[in-house]
Amino acid sequence: MVKIGKGKAVGQIKTEDLIKIKKHTLAKRELSKTEKKIRITVHMGTCGIASGAQKIMGVLTKEIEKRKQKNIAIITSGCMGLCSREPLITVEIFGQEPIIYQYMDKEKMLEVFKKHILEGKVITDYALARGKEEQIKERIKHKGNLPNEIVLDKSIPGIEEIPFFANQEIRVLKNRGIIDPEKIEDYISRDGYMGMTKALIEMSPEEIIQEVVDSGLKGRGGAGFPTGIKWRFAAQAESKVKYVLCNADEGDPGAYMDRSILEGDPHAVIEGMIIAAKAISAHQGYIYCRAEYPLAIKMLNKAINQAKKLGLLGKNILGTGFDFDLKIYQGAGAFVCGEETALMRSIEGKRGMPRPRPPFPANAGLWEKPTVLNNVETLANISQIILRGSAWFSNIGTEFSKGTKVFALTGDINNIGLVEVPIGITLGSIIYDIGGGVPNGKKFKAAQLGGPSGGCIPAEHLDVFLDYHTIKQLGAIVGSGGLIVMNENNCAVDIARFFMDFCHEESCGKCAPCREGTKRMLEVLTNICEGKGEEGDIELLEEMGEVIKDASLCALGQTAPNPVLTTLRYFRDEYEAHIRYKRCPAGVCHNLIKYSIDLEKCIGCGLCLKACPANAISGEKKQPHKIDQDKCIQCGLCYEICKSKSILKE
């Protein structure tokens, strides 16, 4: 039972009650702006909590209680997206621009509380500012022009003027940093469950499906298959029992798009699943979420319970006679269970291994019943498509790839975080306009797009449009949205070895091409990195890669060679240097690095001699030292510890 303000209690909620909750929550929020003149939001996603957000919350609570400040309200929200600047807080003083503070700790928080919150003085040193001059210069160097949306202004603006946020197109992430994910009323106040209401009351299953088809929404989990077409196949399948599944088994290294959405806006996924269920006439759903996401699971459980108590989930939703229930199934960490048929076998209690297709899940999926499986981001788009219409969704993007895409921007980038951009934006725009460029003046080398199933896109393709078709032509995939930026200090061969090691480790072993092929490719790559590469290895890798792609059972094996094949395509000279000259141009592969001492610079301090674990360095005090190459194990300790910079790395 939920009370709407001080009014009547609501048991089986109806449409008019949902609208009342929305209006009441909005009115309450506006009232709080005047009564509670100051509102502080502590952003409590996993990234924020890991950086100390809970301690910041404790400091704030203690200060407010100690000073008996009744005009200050503290609320929590999910991740803001700018994960590398956590802990983040947003300070809103009635009638003034909100200010976002970054890198908060106890001392900074106390200073912000005293000067800004109590005295109204913004501390510019801690606040997010507009585009920095050095970032602009970096952008000009790579693109040759100054983007109009960035200006050299050091003032403290609102969120819409901060480059990281201003250059994004927010749809899936529209509630980030705004709502408390633990309060269903907050979600409803932002048009939550209105798309579901329209779908259940005003639309037939075919009309729902047609709207999704017309939107052009493609699955955001990696394959990019048209969502509406998948739903239509399942709707046409003859069965009294059907299922709707959400794939939240996010396993790509460096990817956390689904986790952030589930932590900050869980009701968006639940609402999308209910609409999908109505479209295909399903009455049971499962969210398959990896167990390593405890906060996401907590928020999902809370959201499911709230929706059930309010009558938005379960029996007779909104009095329409439609039933839909939802359960969470925790995955045990197997990457292969992100593949749809392996995921379904896992829910059934069997070993998570892919099976041949056809039959496809739309006809024979979970327990051999017609099943629709979409990932978190795909489902989070659905309610807005139904509420606003397919034309609204498709008004951005490209001709064949509509809408926005969420990317997890990580690696050698200034602004590590979660970004949402129109499909068709250039890679350079994400890296420089939003990501702030590569740190420490390093050059951009490549971006690994699509996780271990994707491929490397080099600097020469910074102007490439990020859409499903164009990226595939370059040998990579958009995938679920992992985007790892690498600077000039990364070795292309070592990158390929890392991802092949991951794919080999995560192979289920069911089919020989993947099981044996990834093992053999890893052996060749490891030999090359260790200086044991031979002529013909490059051609062997290319041949094995094509065979594995063509012969593997599921997408894990079919895409596993991508990182190798793309690095061979764009960085073949690095492979050749490793094999022919036993040299790693990036200085990453230890066995191929040679350390020596510049006799003119060496002051004979003895630091390197003491640090060397192999006793490979000799020399008298205050006299130039030498390195015995036969004893040197290429550990690099001498290079790191040398104060006179006399150790040479070749």
C-alpha positions as CSV (number, residue, x, y, z in Angstrom):
1,M,0.0,0.0,0.0
2,V,1.3,3.4,-0.9
3,K,0.0,6.8,0.2
4,I,-0.2,9.7,-2.2
5,G,0.8,12.5,0.0
6,K,-1.7,12.8,2.8
7,G,-4.5,11.5,0.7
8,K,-6.0,8.1,0.3
9,A,-4.1,4.8,0.3
10,V,-3.7,3.1,-3.1
11,G,-4.0,-0.6,-3.4
12,Q,-4.5,-1.6,-7.0
13,I,-3.1,1.5,-8.7
14,K,-4.8,3.0,-11.7
15,T,-3.7,5.4,-14.4
16,E,-5.1,8.5,-12.6
17,D,-3.3,7.5,-9.5
18,L,0.0,7.2,-11.3
19,I,-0.5,10.8,-12.6
20,K,-1.3,11.9,-9.1
21,I,2.0,10.5,-7.8
22,K,3.9,12.3,-10.6
23,K,2.2,15.6,-9.8
24,H,2.6,15.2,-6.1
25,T,6.3,14.3,-6.3
26,L,7.0,17.3,-8.6
27,A,5.1,19.6,-6.3
28,K,6.9,18.3,-3.3
29,R,10.2,18.8,-5.0
30,E,9.4,22.4,-6.0
31,L,8.2,23.1,-2.4
32,S,11.4,21.7,-1.0
33,K,13.4,24.1,-3.1
34,T,11.9,27.0,-1.2
35,E,11.5,25.4,2.2
36,K,14.9,23.6,2.0
37,K,16.8,26.4,0.3
38,I,19.9,24.2,-0.2
39,R,20.0,20.7,-1.6
40,I,23.1,18.6,-1.7
41,T,23.3,15.5,-3.9
42,V,25.9,12.9,-3.1
43,H,26.4,10.6,-6.1
44,M,26.5,7.1,-4.9
45,G,27.2,4.7,-7.8
46,T,29.8,2.0,-7.4
47,C,32.5,4.4,-8.6
48,G,31.5,7.1,-6.1
49,I,31.3,4.6,-3.2
50,A,34.6,3.1,-4.1
51,S,36.2,6.6,-4.0
52,G,34.7,7.5,-0.6
53,A,31.2,8.9,-1.2
54,Q,29.8,7.3,1.9
55,K,32.4,9.1,4.0
56,I,31.4,12.4,2.4
57,M,27.8,11.6,3.2
58,G,28.8,11.0,6.9
59,V,30.7,14.3,7.0
60,L,27.7,16.2,5.6
61,T,25.2,14.6,7.9
62,K,27.3,15.3,11.0
63,E,27.8,18.9,10.0
64,I,24.1,19.5,9.4
65,E,23.2,17.9,12.7
66,K,25.9,19.8,14.6
67,R,24.9,23.1,13.2
68,K,21.1,22.3,13.3
69,Q,20.7,23.4,9.7
70,K,17.1,22.7,8.8
71,N,17.2,24.4,5.5
72,I,19.6,21.9,4.0
73,A,18.5,18.6,2.4
74,I,20.8,15.7,1.5
75,I,19.8,13.3,-1.3
76,T,21.6,10.5,-3.0
77,S,21.7,9.6,-6.7
78,G,23.5,7.2,-9.0
79,C,26.6,7.8,-11.1
80,M,26.9,11.1,-12.9
81,G,29.1,9.6,-15.5
82,L,32.3,11.4,-14.8
83,C,33.8,8.5,-12.8
84,S,37.4,9.6,-12.8
85,R,36.4,12.7,-10.7
86,E,34.6,10.9,-7.9
87,P,33.5,11.5,-5.3
88,L,31.2,14.1,-6.8
89,I,28.6,16.2,-5.1
90,T,26.1,18.7,-6.6
91,V,25.2,21.8,-4.5
92,E,22.0,23.5,-5.4
93,I,21.1,26.8,-3.7
94,F,17.6,28.0,-4.5
95,G,17.7,30.7,-7.3
96,Q,21.4,29.9,-8.3
97,E,23.2,27.7,-10.8
98,P,23.9,24.2,-9.4
99,I,27.6,23.6,-8.8
100,I,29.3,20.2,-9.2
101,Y,32.3,19.6,-7.0
102,Q,34.9,16.9,-7.8
103,Y,37.5,14.9,-6.0
104,M,35.8,15.4,-2.7
105,D,37.4,14.3,0.6
106,K,36.7,15.2,4.3
107,E,38.8,18.4,4.3
108,K,37.4,19.7,1.0
109,M,33.8,18.8,2.0
110,L,34.2,20.8,5.2
111,E,35.6,23.7,3.3
112,V,32.7,23.6,0.7
113,F,30.2,23.3,3.5
114,K,31.6,26.3,5.4
115,K,32.2,28.7,2.4
116,H,29.7,27.7,-0.2
117,I,26.8,26.1,1.6
118,L,26.8,28.5,4.6
119,E,28.3,31.6,3.1
120,G,27.4,31.3,-0.6
121,K,30.9,31.5,-1.9
122,V,31.7,29.1,-4.7
123,I,35.1,27.4,-4.4
124,T,36.2,27.4,-8.0
125,D,39.3,25.3,-7.4
126,Y,37.2,22.2,-6.6
127,A,34.3,22.8,-9.1
128,L,34.0,21.4,-12.6
129,A,34.8,24.1,-15.1
130,R,34.5,24.6,-18.8
131,G,37.0,23.4,-21.4
132,K,40.6,23.8,-20.4
133,E,42.9,25.6,-22.7
134,E,45.3,22.7,-22.9
135,Q,42.5,20.3,-23.9
136,I,41.4,22.8,-26.7
137,K,44.9,23.0,-28.0
138,E,45.1,19.1,-28.1
139,R,41.9,19.0,-30.0
140,I,43.1,21.5,-32.6
141,K,46.3,19.6,-33.1
142,H,44.4,16.4,-34.0
143,K,41.4,17.9,-35.8
144,G,42.7,21.2,-37.2
145,N,39.9,23.3,-36.0
146,L,38.3,24.8,-32.9
147,P,34.9,23.2,-32.2
148,N,32.2,25.9,-31.7
149,E,30.7,24.3,-28.7
150,I,33.9,24.8,-26.6
151,V,34.9,28.3,-25.6
152,L,37.9,29.6,-23.5
153,D,35.9,30.6,-20.5
154,K,37.1,29.9,-17.0
155,S,33.8,30.7,-15.3
156,I,31.8,28.1,-13.3
157,P,28.7,27.3,-15.4
158,G,25.7,24.9,-15.1
159,I,26.0,21.3,-16.1
160,E,24.9,22.0,-19.6
161,E,28.0,24.1,-20.2
162,I,30.6,21.6,-18.9
163,P,32.2,20.0,-22.1
164,F,31.9,16.5,-20.7
165,F,28.2,16.8,-20.4
166,A,27.4,19.5,-23.0
167,N,28.7,17.3,-25.9
168,Q,26.5,14.4,-25.0
169,E,22.9,13.5,-26.1
170,I,21.2,12.1,-23.1
171,R,18.2,9.8,-23.5
172,V,18.9,6.4,-21.8
173,L,20.8,8.3,-19.1
174,K,18.3,11.1,-18.7
175,N,17.8,10.4,-15.0
176,R,21.4,10.2,-14.0
177,G,22.4,12.3,-11.1
178,I,18.8,13.5,-10.8
179,I,16.6,10.8,-9.2
180,D,17.1,8.7,-6.2
181,P,17.1,5.2,-7.6
182,E,15.6,3.9,-4.3
183,K,12.5,6.0,-4.7
184,I,9.9,5.0,-7.3
185,E,8.2,8.3,-6.9
186,D,11.3,10.0,-8.3
187,Y,11.2,7.8,-11.3
188,I,7.5,8.4,-11.9
189,S,8.0,12.2,-11.6
190,R,10.3,11.9,-14.7
191,D,7.6,10.3,-16.8
192,G,8.3,6.9,-15.4
193,Y,5.9,4.1,-16.2
194,M,4.0,6.4,-18.6
195,G,5.2,4.5,-21.6
196,M,4.1,1.3,-20.0
197,T,0.7,2.9,-19.3
198,K,0.3,3.9,-22.9
199,A,1.4,0.4,-24.1
200,L,-1.0,-1.5,-21.8
201,I,-4.1,0.7,-22.2
202,E,-3.9,2.3,-25.6
203,M,-1.9,-0.1,-27.8
204,S,-2.2,-3.6,-29.2
205,P,0.8,-5.9,-29.1
206,E,1.3,-5.4,-32.9
207,E,1.1,-1.6,-32.5
208,I,3.8,-1.8,-29.8
209,I,6.0,-3.9,-32.0
210,Q,5.5,-1.7,-35.1
211,E,6.5,1.4,-33.0
212,V,9.7,-0.3,-32.0
213,V,10.4,-1.5,-35.6
214,D,9.7,2.0,-37.0
215,S,12.1,3.5,-34.4
216,G,15.0,1.6,-35.9
217,L,16.3,0.5,-32.5
218,K,19.0,-2.1,-32.8
219,G,20.1,-4.3,-29.9
220,R,22.7,-2.5,-27.8
221,G,24.3,-5.7,-26.6
222,G,26.7,-6.2,-29.4
223,A,25.1,-7.9,-32.4
224,G,23.0,-4.9,-33.4
225,F,20.0,-7.0,-34.5
226,P,16.7,-4.9,-35.0
227,T,14.8,-5.1,-31.7
228,G,11.3,-4.9,-33.1
229,I,12.0,-7.7,-35.6
230,K,13.1,-10.0,-32.8
231,W,10.0,-9.2,-30.9
232,R,7.8,-9.9,-33.9
233,F,9.3,-13.3,-34.4
234,A,8.6,-14.2,-30.7
235,A,5.1,-12.7,-30.9
236,Q,4.3,-14.9,-34.0
237,A,5.5,-18.1,-32.3
238,E,2.7,-20.3,-31.1
239,S,2.9,-21.0,-27.4
240,K,1.0,-20.3,-24.2
241,V,4.2,-19.8,-22.3
242,K,6.7,-17.2,-23.4
243,Y,9.6,-15.3,-21.6
244,V,11.2,-11.9,-21.6
245,L,14.9,-11.8,-20.5
246,C,17.2,-9.0,-19.7
247,N,20.9,-9.7,-20.3
248,A,22.8,-7.8,-17.5
249,D,25.8,-10.2,-17.6
250,E,28.2,-7.5,-18.6
251,G,31.7,-9.1,-18.8
252,D,33.8,-7.0,-21.2
253,P,37.0,-5.6,-19.6
254,G,36.5,-1.9,-19.0
255,A,32.7,-2.0,-19.6
256,Y,30.2,-0.8,-17.0
257,M,27.3,0.7,-19.0
258,D,24.7,-1.8,-17.8
259,R,25.9,-1.7,-14.2
260,S,25.5,2.1,-14.1
261,I,22.0,2.1,-15.6
262,L,20.8,-0.6,-13.1
263,E,22.3,1.2,-10.2
264,G,21.0,4.6,-11.1
265,D,17.7,3.9,-13.0
266,P,16.5,0.3,-12.4
267,H,12.8,1.1,-13.1
268,A,13.7,2.1,-16.7
269,V,14.7,-1.5,-17.4
270,I,11.7,-3.0,-15.5
271,E,9.3,-0.8,-17.5
272,G,10.9,-1.8,-20.8
273,M,10.5,-5.5,-19.9
274,I,6.8,-5.1,-19.1
275,I,6.3,-3.4,-22.5
276,A,8.2,-6.2,-24.2
277,A,6.1,-8.8,-22.4
278,K,2.9,-7.1,-23.5
279,A,4.2,-7.1,-27.1
280,I,4.9,-10.9,-27.2
281,S,2.2,-12.0,-24.7
282,A,4.7,-13.2,-22.0
283,H,3.9,-13.2,-18.3
284,Q,7.3,-14.1,-16.8
285,G,10.6,-12.4,-17.0
286,Y,14.2,-12.8,-15.7
287,I,17.0,-10.4,-15.3
288,Y,20.3,-12.2,-15.6
289,C,22.8,-10.1,-13.6
290,R,26.3,-11.0,-12.8
291,A,26.9,-11.6,-9.1
292,E,29.8,-9.1,-9.1
293,Y,27.3,-6.3,-9.3
294,P,25.9,-6.3,-5.7
295,L,24.7,-2.7,-5.8
296,A,22.9,-3.2,-9.1
297,I,21.2,-6.3,-7.6
298,K,20.3,-4.4,-4.5
299,M,18.7,-1.6,-6.5
300,L,16.9,-4.1,-8.8
301,N,15.4,-6.0,-5.9
302,K,14.2,-2.8,-4.3
303,A,12.7,-1.5,-7.5
304,I,10.9,-4.8,-8.2
305,N,9.4,-4.8,-4.7
306,Q,8.3,-1.2,-5.0
307,A,6.7,-1.8,-8.4
308,K,4.9,-4.8,-7.0
309,K,3.6,-2.9,-4.0
310,L,2.3,-0.1,-6.2
311,G,0.6,-2.6,-8.6
312,L,2.9,-1.8,-11.5
313,L,4.3,-5.3,-11.6
314,G,2.5,-8.6,-10.9
315,K,-1.2,-9.4,-11.3
316,N,-3.6,-7.2,-13.2
317,I,-1.2,-4.3,-13.9
318,L,-3.1,-0.9,-13.9
319,G,-6.3,-2.9,-13.9
320,T,-5.8,-3.9,-17.5
321,G,-5.9,-7.7,-16.8
322,F,-2.3,-8.1,-17.9
323,D,0.0,-10.1,-15.6
324,F,3.8,-10.0,-15.6
325,D,6.2,-11.1,-12.9
326,L,10.0,-10.6,-12.7
327,K,12.8,-12.4,-11.0
328,I,16.6,-11.8,-10.8
329,Y,19.0,-14.6,-11.6
330,Q,22.6,-14.1,-10.6
331,G,25.3,-15.2,-13.0
332,A,28.5,-16.9,-11.6
333,G,31.0,-14.8,-13.7
334,A,31.3,-16.8,-16.9
335,F,31.9,-14.5,-19.8
336,V,30.3,-17.0,-22.2
337,C,27.0,-16.6,-20.4
338,G,26.6,-13.3,-22.1
339,E,25.8,-15.3,-25.2
340,E,22.0,-15.7,-25.3
341,T,21.7,-19.4,-25.5
342,A,24.3,-20.0,-22.9
343,L,22.5,-17.5,-20.6
344,M,19.3,-19.4,-21.0
345,R,20.9,-22.7,-20.2
346,S,22.4,-21.1,-17.1
347,I,18.9,-19.9,-15.9
348,E,17.7,-23.5,-16.5
349,G,20.3,-24.7,-14.0
350,K,22.5,-26.2,-16.6
351,R,26.1,-25.5,-17.5
352,G,26.3,-22.2,-19.4
353,M,27.3,-23.4,-22.9
354,P,26.0,-22.1,-26.3
355,R,23.9,-24.3,-28.5
356,P,23.6,-24.3,-32.3
357,R,21.0,-22.1,-34.0
358,P,18.4,-22.6,-35.5
359,P,16.1,-22.9,-33.7
360,F,16.5,-19.3,-32.5
361,P,15.4,-18.2,-29.1
362,A,12.4,-16.4,-30.5
363,N,11.0,-19.8,-31.3
364,A,12.7,-22.1,-28.8
365,G,14.6,-20.3,-26.0
366,L,14.3,-20.6,-22.3
367,W,12.9,-24.1,-21.5
368,E,12.4,-24.4,-25.2
369,K,9.7,-21.7,-25.1
370,P,9.6,-18.6,-27.3
371,T,11.9,-16.0,-25.6
372,V,13.0,-12.4,-26.2
373,L,16.4,-11.5,-24.8
374,N,17.6,-7.8,-24.8
375,N,20.3,-6.2,-22.9
376,V,20.0,-3.4,-20.3
377,E,20.5,-0.4,-22.5
378,T,18.1,-1.7,-25.2
379,L,15.3,-2.1,-22.7
380,A,16.0,1.3,-21.1
381,N,15.2,2.9,-24.5
382,I,11.8,1.2,-24.8
383,S,9.5,3.3,-22.6
384,Q,10.6,6.5,-24.2
385,I,10.1,5.1,-27.7
386,I,6.5,4.2,-26.8
387,L,5.8,7.4,-24.9
388,R,7.4,9.8,-27.4
389,G,7.0,7.9,-30.6
390,S,9.4,6.2,-33.1
391,A,9.9,9.5,-35.0
392,W,11.3,11.1,-31.8
393,F,13.8,8.3,-31.3
394,S,15.0,8.1,-34.9
395,N,15.5,11.9,-35.4
396,I,19.1,11.4,-34.4
397,G,21.7,8.8,-35.5
398,T,22.4,7.7,-39.1
399,E,20.3,6.3,-41.9
400,F,20.8,2.7,-40.7
401,S,21.7,3.2,-37.1
402,K,19.2,5.3,-35.1
403,G,19.3,6.8,-31.6
404,T,22.1,7.1,-29.1
405,K,24.7,4.8,-27.7
406,V,26.2,4.6,-24.2
407,F,30.0,4.1,-24.1
408,A,32.2,3.3,-21.1
409,L,35.2,5.5,-21.8
410,T,38.3,4.2,-20.1
411,G,42.1,3.8,-20.5
412,D,44.5,6.6,-21.3
413,I,41.9,9.4,-21.3
414,N,41.5,12.5,-19.1
415,N,37.7,12.1,-18.5
416,I,37.1,8.4,-17.7
417,G,33.4,7.8,-17.4
418,L,30.1,6.9,-18.9
419,V,29.0,8.9,-22.0
420,E,25.9,8.8,-24.2
421,V,26.2,10.2,-27.7
422,P,24.3,10.1,-31.0
423,I,25.2,7.1,-33.1
424,G,27.3,8.5,-36.0
425,I,29.4,10.8,-33.8
426,T,33.1,10.6,-34.7
427,L,35.6,8.8,-32.6
428,G,37.7,12.0,-32.3
429,S,34.7,13.9,-30.8
430,I,34.3,11.4,-28.0
431,I,38.0,11.3,-27.2
432,Y,38.7,15.0,-27.4
433,D,35.5,17.0,-27.0
434,I,34.0,14.7,-24.3
435,G,37.0,12.7,-23.0
436,G,39.3,15.7,-22.8
437,G,42.1,14.1,-24.7
438,V,45.0,11.9,-23.8
439,P,46.8,12.7,-20.5
440,N,50.4,14.0,-20.0
441,G,50.8,15.2,-23.6
442,K,51.0,11.6,-24.9
443,K,49.8,10.9,-28.5
444,F,46.7,8.9,-29.2
445,K,47.6,5.5,-30.7
446,A,44.4,3.4,-30.9
447,A,41.0,2.7,-29.4
448,Q,39.8,-0.8,-28.6
449,L,36.1,-0.7,-29.4
450,G,33.7,-3.6,-28.6
451,G,35.7,-5.3,-25.8
452,P,37.6,-8.6,-26.4
453,S,35.2,-9.2,-29.3
454,G,36.1,-5.9,-30.9
455,G,39.1,-4.4,-32.6
456,C,41.6,-1.6,-32.5
457,I,40.9,1.6,-34.4
458,P,44.1,3.6,-35.0
459,A,44.8,7.3,-35.0
460,E,44.4,7.6,-38.7
461,H,40.7,6.8,-38.3
462,L,39.9,9.4,-35.6
463,D,37.3,10.9,-38.0
464,V,35.4,7.6,-38.4
465,F,31.7,7.7,-37.7
466,L,30.7,5.4,-34.8
467,D,27.9,3.4,-36.3
468,Y,27.4,-0.3,-36.7
469,H,28.1,-0.5,-40.4
470,T,31.1,1.8,-40.6
471,I,32.9,0.3,-37.6
472,K,32.5,-3.2,-39.0
473,Q,34.2,-2.1,-42.2
474,L,37.3,-1.2,-40.1
475,G,37.4,-4.7,-38.6
476,A,35.9,-3.8,-35.2
477,I,32.4,-3.8,-33.7
478,V,30.4,-1.2,-31.6
479,G,29.7,-4.1,-29.2
480,S,28.0,-3.3,-26.0
481,G,29.9,0.0,-25.7
482,G,33.3,-0.6,-24.2
483,L,35.8,2.0,-25.5
484,I,39.4,1.7,-24.2
485,V,41.7,4.5,-25.3
486,M,45.4,3.7,-25.7
487,N,48.4,6.1,-25.9
488,E,51.7,5.7,-27.8
489,N,53.2,3.7,-24.9
490,N,51.0,0.7,-25.6
491,C,52.3,-2.3,-27.6
492,A,49.9,-3.6,-30.3
493,V,51.1,-7.1,-30.0
494,D,50.8,-7.1,-26.2
495,I,47.2,-5.7,-26.6
496,A,46.3,-8.6,-28.9
497,R,47.9,-11.1,-26.5
498,F,45.9,-9.7,-23.6
499,F,42.5,-10.0,-25.3
500,M,43.3,-13.4,-26.7
501,D,44.3,-14.6,-23.2
502,F,40.9,-13.4,-22.0
503,C,39.0,-15.1,-24.8
504,H,40.9,-18.4,-24.3
505,E,40.3,-18.3,-20.6
506,E,36.6,-17.6,-21.0
507,S,36.0,-20.1,-23.8
508,C,33.5,-22.8,-22.7
509,G,35.4,-25.4,-24.6
510,K,32.4,-26.9,-26.4
511,C,33.7,-26.4,-29.9
512,A,37.2,-27.2,-31.1
513,P,37.8,-24.1,-33.3
514,C,37.4,-21.8,-30.3
515,R,38.8,-24.1,-27.6
516,E,42.0,-25.1,-29.6
517,G,42.2,-22.1,-31.9
518,T,42.3,-19.5,-29.2
519,K,44.9,-21.5,-27.3
520,R,47.2,-21.9,-30.3
521,M,46.8,-18.2,-31.3
522,L,47.7,-17.2,-27.7
523,E,50.8,-19.4,-27.8
524,V,52.0,-17.7,-31.0
525,L,51.3,-14.2,-29.6
526,T,53.1,-15.1,-26.3
527,N,56.1,-16.3,-28.2
528,I,56.3,-13.1,-30.3
529,C,56.1,-11.0,-27.1
530,E,58.9,-13.0,-25.5
531,G,61.2,-12.7,-28.5
532,K,60.6,-16.2,-29.8
533,G,58.6,-15.2,-32.8
534,E,59.5,-16.7,-36.2
535,E,59.0,-15.8,-39.8
536,G,55.6,-17.1,-40.9
537,D,53.9,-16.4,-37.5
538,I,52.0,-13.4,-38.9
539,E,50.6,-15.4,-41.8
540,L,49.7,-18.2,-39.4
541,L,47.8,-15.8,-37.1
542,E,45.9,-14.5,-40.0
543,E,45.0,-18.0,-41.2
544,M,44.0,-19.2,-37.8
545,G,42.0,-16.1,-37.1
546,E,39.8,-16.5,-40.3
547,V,39.2,-20.2,-39.5
548,I,38.1,-19.6,-35.9
549,K,35.8,-16.8,-37.1
550,D,34.1,-19.0,-39.7
551,A,34.0,-22.3,-37.7
552,S,33.2,-21.4,-34.1
553,L,29.8,-22.2,-32.6
554,C,29.0,-18.9,-30.9
555,A,29.9,-15.2,-31.0
556,L,32.7,-15.6,-28.5
557,G,34.8,-17.7,-30.9
558,Q,33.5,-15.9,-34.0
559,T,34.8,-12.6,-32.7
560,A,37.8,-13.6,-30.6
561,P,40.3,-13.1,-33.4
562,N,39.2,-9.5,-34.0
563,P,41.8,-7.8,-31.8
564,V,44.6,-9.8,-33.4
565,L,43.4,-9.3,-37.0
566,T,42.9,-5.5,-36.5
567,T,46.3,-5.0,-34.9
568,L,47.8,-7.0,-37.8
569,R,45.9,-4.8,-40.2
570,Y,47.0,-1.4,-38.7
571,F,50.2,-2.2,-36.8
572,R,51.9,-4.9,-38.8
573,D,55.2,-3.1,-38.5
574,E,55.2,-3.7,-34.8
575,Y,54.7,-7.5,-35.3
576,E,57.6,-7.5,-37.8
577,A,59.8,-5.6,-35.3
578,H,59.1,-8.2,-32.6
579,I,59.8,-11.1,-34.9
580,R,62.6,-9.9,-37.2
581,Y,64.5,-7.5,-35.0
582,K,63.5,-8.8,-31.5
583,R,62.5,-5.3,-30.5
584,C,59.3,-3.9,-29.0
585,P,58.9,-0.3,-30.3
586,A,56.7,0.7,-27.4
587,G,59.1,-0.8,-24.8
588,V,56.4,-2.9,-23.2
589,C,57.5,-6.5,-23.9
590,H,60.2,-7.1,-21.2
591,N,62.1,-9.8,-23.0
592,L,62.7,-7.5,-25.9
593,I,63.9,-4.5,-23.9
594,K,67.6,-3.7,-23.5
595,Y,68.8,-1.5,-20.6
596,S,72.1,0.3,-20.8
597,I,73.9,3.1,-18.9
598,D,74.9,6.4,-20.4
599,L,78.4,6.7,-19.1
600,E,78.5,10.4,-19.5
601,K,75.4,11.0,-17.4
602,C,75.9,8.3,-14.7
603,I,77.1,9.8,-11.4
604,G,77.8,6.5,-9.7
605,C,75.2,7.0,-6.9
606,G,74.7,3.2,-6.6
607,L,70.9,3.2,-6.4
608,C,70.5,1.0,-9.4
609,L,73.2,-1.4,-8.2
610,K,71.4,-1.9,-4.9
611,A,68.0,-2.3,-6.6
612,C,69.0,-4.8,-9.2
613,P,67.6,-8.3,-8.2
614,A,69.9,-10.1,-10.7
615,N,73.2,-8.5,-9.6
616,A,73.6,-7.4,-13.2
617,I,75.0,-3.9,-12.4
618,S,78.5,-3.2,-11.3
619,G,80.7,-0.2,-10.6
620,E,82.5,1.9,-8.0
621,K,80.9,4.7,-6.1
622,K,80.9,8.0,-7.9
623,Q,82.1,6.2,-11.0
624,P,80.0,5.2,-14.1
625,H,78.3,1.8,-13.7
626,K,77.7,-0.9,-16.3
627,I,75.0,-3.5,-16.9
628,D,75.9,-7.1,-17.7
629,Q,73.5,-8.0,-20.5
630,D,73.9,-11.7,-19.9
631,K,72.6,-11.3,-16.3
632,C,69.9,-8.6,-16.9
633,I,66.4,-9.9,-16.6
634,Q,64.8,-6.7,-18.0
635,C,62.8,-6.0,-14.8
636,G,63.2,-2.2,-15.3
637,L,63.9,-1.4,-11.6
638,C,67.1,0.4,-12.5
639,Y,65.2,2.5,-15.1
640,E,62.5,3.5,-12.6
641,I,64.9,4.3,-9.7
642,C,67.6,6.2,-11.5
643,K,67.6,9.9,-10.5
644,S,70.1,11.1,-13.0
645,K,68.1,9.6,-16.0
646,S,71.2,7.8,-17.2
647,I,69.6,4.4,-17.7
648,L,68.7,4.0,-21.4
649,K,65.7,1.8,-22.5
650,E,65.9,0.4,-26.0
